[in-house]
Amino acid sequence: MTLPPTRAIARVAWRQDRGNPWRSALVIALVALPIGALAGTVVAMKTVRPTAQRLATETMGSADIMIQGFSGNLRSGALVHELPAGSQVVTGAALYTQNIVRGSVV
């Protein structure tokens, strides 16, 4: 009575598994642990990293457009005429500085 090779290999594996159950559990754990750690890291990174929509909302607030660097010809009064009816123009000032030490921006 001969068995196909795959069935014979399965019988040997089954006997080893029944004889050493802790070794089988250790192999399963050593395979599952890195996969679980990698999946957890990916989920944590996607949770922490902000989306493009969130970055835009943090930068502009609820505005649809933000224009920086008004020229002498384009002031808020002139801008109102260029925008659709009902638009609001809010002006603000920001301070931008750079510290340069020995030719390097700090």
C-alpha positions in Angstrom: 0.0 0.0 0.0 1.7 3.2 -1.2 0.7 6.7 -0.5 1.2 9.7 -2.7 4.2 11.7 -1.6 2.2 14.7 -0.4 0.1 12.5 1.8 3.2 10.9 3.3 4.7 14.3 4.0 1.4 15.4 5.7 1.5 12.3 7.9 5.1 13.0 9.0 4.2 16.6 9.7 1.1 15.6 11.7 3.1 13.2 13.8 5.7 15.9 14.6 3.0 18.4 15.4 1.3 15.9 17.8 4.7 15.0 19.4 5.9 18.6 19.9 2.9 21.0 20.2 4.9 23.8 21.8 7.3 23.9 18.9 4.4 24.3 16.5 3.0 27.1 18.6 6.4 28.8 18.7 6.7 28.7 14.9 3.2 30.1 14.5 4.0 32.9 17.0 7.3 33.7 15.4 5.5 34.1 12.0 2.5 36.0 13.4 4.3 38.5 15.7 6.3 40.4 13.0 3.3 40.5 10.7 1.1 41.9 13.5 3.8 44.4 14.4 4.1 45.6 10.8 0.3 45.9 10.4 0.1 47.9 13.7 2.9 50.2 12.6 1.2 50.9 9.3 -2.1 51.7 11.1 -0.3 54.0 13.6 1.5 55.9 10.8 -1.7 56.4 8.9 -3.4 57.6 12.1 -0.7 60.1 13.0 0.0 61.5 9.5 -2.4 64.3 8.6 -4.3 64.2 5.3 -4.0 66.9 2.6 -7.4 68.2 3.4 -6.6 68.6 7.1 -3.3 70.4 6.3 -5.2 72.8 4.0 -7.8 73.5 6.7 -5.1 74.1 9.3 -3.3 76.5 7.0 -6.3 78.5 5.5 -9.1 77.9 8.1 -12.4 77.7 6.4 -11.4 79.9 3.5 -11.7 78.8 -0.1 -8.6 80.7 -1.2 -5.7 82.4 0.5 -3.6 85.0 -1.3 -0.3 86.0 0.1 2.0 88.9 -1.0 -0.3 91.7 -2.1 1.2 94.0 -4.6 0.8 97.7 -4.6 -2.0 97.5 -7.2 -3.9 94.7 -5.6 -5.4 95.6 -2.2 -8.4 94.2 -0.4 -10.7 96.8 -1.9 -9.7 95.9 -5.5 -9.9 92.2 -4.6 -13.5 92.4 -3.6 -14.5 93.4 -7.1 -12.7 90.4 -8.6 -14.3 87.8 -6.4 -17.9 86.4 -6.7 -20.8 88.3 -5.0 -21.1 87.6 -1.3 -17.4 86.9 -0.9 -15.6 88.2 2.2 -12.1 89.5 2.3 -10.2 89.3 5.5 -6.8 90.9 5.7 -4.1 90.1 8.2 -0.4 90.6 8.7 2.3 88.0 9.4 5.9 88.4 10.4 8.5 86.3 8.6 12.1 86.3 9.7 15.2 84.3 9.1 18.3 84.1 11.2 21.5 83.7 9.2 24.6 82.7 11.0 27.9 82.3 9.1 26.0 82.0 5.8 23.5 79.3 7.0 19.8 79.8 7.7 19.2 78.8 11.3 
